[in-house]
Amino acid sequence: MESGHAVTAIAPVLSAGVGARWESRWALRMASFRLDRSDLGSACLGIATPPSAAASALVGLLSGRIAPGYGSLLVLGYDMTLPAGRAEVARQTGIASRTSRPMPATRIRSLVERAAKRSGQPGDDRFLLVAAILDRLALTAWADVAFGAAPELIARKARLAVACVHEPKLLIIDGLLDHLQPLDRTVLADVIRDLERDTAVVALGADTDALSLVCDGVIEVADGMVIGSRPPEAGARSAAIIDDLPANSMCS
């Protein structure tokens, strides 16, 4: 396979006919989709799916935690069928999941600091990165508040800070826009759109309308299959092109 640089500039995620197992059964079957960078920089692909084995398999695949059972998958230009490719993608990916449950008594700043340390950042860099992401997400005033005492919107922004403190090239958002009050959902969508300036985003969730607030295109997944594509609604962002690809269209 050629160097990933040229591929990364075109398609941070390129999947053709991928199948994956989750908890001993086939959770994803013959899935083909792509995320293209827009002319403005990075872009966001929405995947409409309720919490399910398919959603868990997608997060695992795109973050390098599990290997495809069959088919072709490139993420950030790396071949995800290879252990080395999955390891490199895992290093460059952040995951913000609504189902993550940090210790309620842990302060938000400590959560972000621990994430920075796990990513292997040097001490001086960690201090700067933590301060920068807290400021960017308007969390500085909440930094010394226990996670369990924070309002829901702040808790979800804290999950984003944990996922983004190491400046990932790919951000995976899992259910973060679901089950929010309309105003909070709008605020969180604005935050995610700002993060898209620096990183490609794949956002999963059951609320298709919420995904359309931040994503350039939305595909739908049911019973482990990509069953169709859904363009952004009028007024939503429309920079990238999301295509269902035939299984033989993958470039090697």
C-alpha positions in Angstrom: 0.0 0.0 0.0 1.2 3.5 -0.7 2.1 6.0 2.0 -1.0 7.1 3.9 -0.4 10.8 3.4 -2.2 11.1 0.1 -5.1 9.0 1.3 -5.4 10.9 4.5 -5.8 14.2 2.6 -8.8 12.7 0.8 -10.5 10.2 3.0 -9.8 10.0 6.8 -12.1 7.0 6.8 -12.7 4.6 3.8 -14.6 1.4 4.4 -15.5 -1.2 1.7 -17.5 -4.3 2.5 -16.3 -4.5 6.1 -17.6 -7.1 8.5 -16.8 -7.3 12.2 -17.6 -9.4 15.2 -18.6 -8.1 18.6 -19.2 -10.3 21.6 -18.9 -13.5 19.6 -21.3 -12.6 16.8 -21.3 -10.7 13.5 -22.3 -7.2 14.5 -21.4 -5.4 11.3 -21.9 -6.9 7.8 -20.7 -5.6 4.4 -20.5 -2.0 5.5 -19.3 0.5 2.9 -18.9 4.2 3.6 -16.4 7.0 3.5 -15.6 10.3 5.1 -14.0 12.9 2.9 -12.3 16.1 4.0 -14.1 19.2 3.0 -12.5 22.2 1.2 -12.6 23.9 4.6 -10.5 21.2 6.4 -11.7 18.3 8.4 -15.3 17.0 8.2 -17.8 15.0 10.1 -19.6 11.8 9.2 -22.8 10.9 11.2 -23.8 7.3 11.7 -27.4 7.0 12.8 -27.7 3.9 15.0 -29.1 3.2 18.5 -26.8 1.7 21.1 -26.2 -1.8 19.8 -23.5 -4.4 19.0 -23.1 -2.7 15.6 -22.4 0.7 17.2 -19.9 -0.9 19.6 -18.2 -2.7 16.6 -18.0 0.6 14.7 -16.3 2.4 17.5 -14.0 -0.5 18.0 -13.1 -0.7 14.3 -12.5 3.0 13.8 -10.4 3.4 17.0 -8.2 0.4 16.3 -9.5 -1.7 19.2 -10.7 -4.5 17.0 -9.7 -5.8 13.5 -12.1 -6.2 10.6 -13.3 -9.8 10.2 -13.3 -9.2 6.4 -13.3 -6.4 3.9 -11.1 -3.3 3.6 -10.8 -0.4 6.0 -8.5 2.6 5.9 -8.5 5.0 8.8 -6.1 8.1 8.7 -4.4 6.3 5.8 -3.6 3.2 7.8 -4.7 -0.4 6.9 -6.8 -1.5 9.8 -6.4 -5.2 9.0 -2.7 -4.8 10.2 -1.8 -4.6 13.9 0.7 -1.8 13.2 -2.1 0.2 11.5 -4.5 -0.3 14.4 -1.9 0.7 16.9 -1.1 3.9 15.1 -4.7 4.9 14.7 -5.4 4.2 18.4 -2.6 6.6 19.2 -4.1 9.3 17.0 -7.8 8.8 18.0 -10.0 10.2 20.8 -13.3 8.7 21.9 -16.0 10.7 23.7 -18.8 8.3 24.8 -22.0 9.2 26.7 -21.7 5.8 28.4 -18.3 6.4 30.0 -18.6 6.6 33.7 -15.7 8.4 35.4 -15.5 8.3 39.2 -18.1 10.9 40.3 -15.8 12.4 42.9 -13.0 13.1 40.4 -12.5 16.7 39.5 -12.9 17.6 35.8 -9.3 18.9 35.6 -8.0 15.6 37.1 -9.9 13.6 34.5 -8.3 15.6 31.6 -4.9 15.5 33.2 -5.1 11.7 33.5 -6.1 11.4 29.8 -3.1 13.6 28.8 -0.8 11.4 30.9 -2.2 8.2 29.3 -1.5 9.6 25.9 2.2 9.9 26.7 2.6 13.6 26.6 5.6 15.1 28.4 4.9 16.8 31.7 5.3 20.4 30.5 3.2 19.7 27.3 0.5 18.1 29.4 0.1 21.2 31.5 -0.3 23.4 28.4 -2.6 20.9 26.6 -4.9 20.5 29.6 -5.1 24.3 30.1 -5.8 24.8 26.4 -8.6 22.3 26.0 -10.3 23.4 29.2 -10.2 27.0 27.9 -11.4 26.0 24.4 -14.4 24.1 25.7 -15.2 26.8 28.3 -14.5 24.4 31.2 -11.9 26.4 33.1 -14.5 27.6 35.6 -15.7 24.0 36.1 -12.2 22.5 36.3 -12.3 21.9 40.1 -15.9 20.7 40.2 -16.4 17.0 40.7 -17.6 15.2 37.6 -20.6 13.8 39.3 -21.7 17.2 40.5 -21.5 18.9 37.1 -24.6 19.6 35.0 -25.2 17.2 32.1 -23.9 19.6 29.4 -20.7 20.2 31.4 -20.2 16.5 31.9 -20.5 15.9 28.2 -18.1 18.7 27.4 -15.7 17.1 30.0 -15.9 13.8 28.0 -14.9 15.8 24.9 -12.0 17.4 26.7 -10.7 14.0 27.8 -11.0 12.7 24.2 -9.3 15.7 22.7 -6.6 16.8 25.1 -3.9 14.9 23.1 -5.0 16.7 19.9 -6.2 13.6 18.0 -6.5 13.4 14.2 -9.8 11.5 14.5 -12.5 12.1 17.1 -15.2 9.5 17.6 -18.3 10.7 19.4 -20.6 8.0 20.7 -24.1 9.0 21.7 -22.9 12.4 23.1 -25.7 14.3 21.3 -28.5 12.0 22.3 -31.1 12.8 25.1 -30.2 16.5 25.6 -32.4 19.5 26.0 -32.7 21.5 22.8 -30.6 24.4 24.0 -27.9 22.2 25.5 -27.8 20.2 22.3 -27.3 23.4 20.3 -24.4 24.5 22.6 -22.7 21.0 22.3 -23.1 21.0 18.6 -21.4 24.4 18.4 -18.5 23.0 20.4 -18.2 19.9 18.2 -18.2 22.1 15.0 -15.4 24.1 16.5 -13.4 20.9 17.2 -13.9 19.9 13.5 -11.5 22.6 12.5 -8.6 20.5 13.7 -9.8 16.9 13.6 -12.0 14.6 11.4 -15.1 13.5 13.3 -17.2 10.4 13.2 -20.4 10.9 15.3 -22.7 8.0 16.3 -26.1 8.4 17.8 -29.7 7.5 17.7 -30.9 11.1 17.0 -30.5 11.7 13.3 -31.6 15.4 13.5 -28.9 16.0 16.2 -26.2 14.4 14.1 -27.2 16.6 11.2 -26.4 19.7 13.3 -22.7 18.8 13.2 -22.2 16.3 10.3 -21.7 16.8 6.6 -23.7 13.7 5.9 -25.5 10.9 7.8 -25.6 7.2 7.0 -28.0 4.9 8.7 -27.1 1.5 10.1 -29.7 -1.2 11.1 -29.1 -4.9 11.9 -25.4 -4.4 11.2 -26.0 -3.1 7.6 -25.6 0.3 6.1 -29.1 0.7 4.7 -28.9 4.1 3.1 -27.5 7.6 3.1 -29.1 10.8 4.3 -27.9 14.2 3.1 -27.8 17.1 5.5 -31.1 18.9 6.1 -31.6 22.4 4.7 -29.4 24.8 6.7 -27.1 22.0 7.9 -23.5 21.9 6.9 -22.8 20.3 3.5 -19.0 20.4 2.8 -18.1 16.7 2.4 -19.4 13.9 0.2 -20.5 10.7 1.8 -20.8 7.8 -0.7 -21.8 4.1 -0.3 -18.9 2.3 -2.0 -19.0 -1.0 -3.8 -16.9 -3.6 -2.0 -14.4 -3.7 -4.9 -13.7 0.0 -5.0 -11.0 0.1 -2.3 -7.7 1.4 -3.4 -4.6 -0.6 -2.2 
